[in-house]
Amino acid sequence: MTTKFIAADGTPLDDELIKELAAEAEQGFPNSDLTNEPAPWSRREPMETHSLRVPTQLWELLEQQAQQHDMSVSEYTRQTLTRGLLAQMN
């Protein structure tokens, strides 16, 4: 028996599509690009510096990904953090 799911936008998700999406996710979404989208906060707002403890491997990954996307580590981290938090809220 096939379990049927419907996405929030009404798209039916069958087993085949779920397998395709899972494979793409496991590959790190190779056909997707992280873009500089407007942040949900105003860039005119003053930014504050905060310390964040992260494992060395995570920091190195942030540096690598920021460089690949031609962004500063701070900008890449803000964008990635924002996307993750907004995704959880939706």
Beta strands, then each sheet from edge to edge (+ up, - down):
strand 1: 5-6
strand 2: 12-13
sheet 1: 1+ 2-
end
